[in-house]
Amino acid sequence: MTEQLKRATISDVAEHAGVSRAAVSKVLRNAYGVSPAMRTKVEESMALLNYRPLALARGMRGNSYTLGVFLVDLSNTFFSVLAEGIRDVAEELGYQVLIGQARQGLDAQQKLIEAMIDRRMDGLVLIAPFGPNDELEKLGRTIPVVVLGRHGPAKYFDTVASDDIAGSALIVDHLVSLGHERISMLANTQPDSEPGMPQTVRRHGYDLAMEKHGLSQWIDHVPGRWGTESGLEAGRSLAARPLAQRPSALHGGADVAALGAYTALFEAGIHIPDDMSIVGYDNIPATGLPPIGLSTVDQSGVQMGRQAAELLLSRIEGRTESEHVLVSPRLIVRKTSAPPRR
């Protein structure tokens, strides 16, 4: 394992040869437009750095120069932001990205992943997949895998996730600083089978932050899923509560759910932020539109996607030691959070 970790990567070859990583990728693929001088320079660097054995190993796997990206919810635009970062890195190195969506459910997820493997993709990025870690570990032993959204640790696959504990603390701390005490959370309660799922970690972060501020009595998980329809339902349920039982602020869980709740509360005549503050999570593009101005937590989606792609490519090149990246979130305060009405 130590020997593998010391082997050169495409980046090492590019730096040694004084060319771009895309140029090295073109040489590896025998692509059109590579001059004889460029090919010679890159191949000499590959030989000096002992890169060739890794290239051969890739050839044995099919060498399709295709990365598969798996997701379950195309309506969540944060996933498209992640995919943008993955695509940027892949295109720099001459890879194609194919995106596959599975319906809800483990069976549909498994069938799509198997279909991607059958099409000889070089590696997979799985965005917030369901199911037990054991299944992901099994998958990681057969093909390079990076999981986006879920938290480590893991042995046979890499992870890239937001620091969801810190992100929830940013929301609660902000709302408490404005004078709020009754702070509820739109909690994605299904599925809830694995401790590393973002909804589980984010909810735990909310609980910890409420306890830190001495607000344990006001901990309130509004059940549902992180989607627009579920957000609408959650907003309607909050609006239906008696005024004395209604929170003054809401941790939206994820932007798509927070926007759904915002819509339902607005339709019920509850003014945001005068009657209730809302803070989302993800900083999807719609949150910055002037009519909305949703306060939210930014977790650098494009950068997360880029990091996932970088990790996957280094896995493809032969790295075996797992890596787990935790991205530091930041709070973005807009129009939907303000002091509570007195």
Helices and strands as residue ranges (DSSP letters): H 2-6, H 10-17, H 21-29, H 36-48, H 52-61, E 66-71, H 77-92, E 96-101, H 106-118, E 123-127, H 133-140, E 145-148, E 158-162, H 164-177, E 183-188, H 198-212, G 216-218, E 221-224, H 228-240, G 243-245, E 249-251, H 255-267, E 277-279, G 285-288, E 296-298, H 301-316, E 324-327, E 330-332
